[in-house]
Amino acid sequence: MYGLSEGAGATSWRSASRSPFEIPRSFLIARFREDQEENELVTNVFVGNLDITVTEQQLREIFAAHGNVETITIVKARDTGEPRGIAFVEMTQATEAQGAISALDGTMLNGRPMNVNEARPKLHRDPMSDSGRIGHRRHRM
């Protein structure tokens, strides 16, 4: 019953009833390392103070002059879907990204000076500690 067998060569119930969808831990660790190595090759650049009419194509043309552009993400408001005036550009080479940062910071695009710098990782925040702020969307229960 439940995958148990009796006798000298009995296998445990866990190995007998292993799901075909279960992923081995060793595979997950190897995949995590591969993801880390891929992320180390890509430099994420923050672009701020953008006009809401700036398109992905415009940003690609500007940054492609300084190196290979992997992806461009224009951040949009969750509620309205309108652009928030910031974007993230992923470049494959760190030296090219640093060159683009120094060359493009403060340059005009659609009548506004861009703020360009290396993106910092998003900090993990405890939602319960943020709930005390005035005007915050989350409330304690």
Buried (B, 14 or more C-beta within 10 A) or exposed (E): EEEEEEEEEEEEEEEEEEEEEEEEEEEEEEEEEEEEEEEEEBBBBBBBEBBEEBEEEBBBEBBBEBBEBBEBBBBEEEEEEEBBBBBBBBBEBBEBBBBBBEBBEEEEBEEBEBBBEEBEEEEEEEEEEEEEEEEEEEEEE
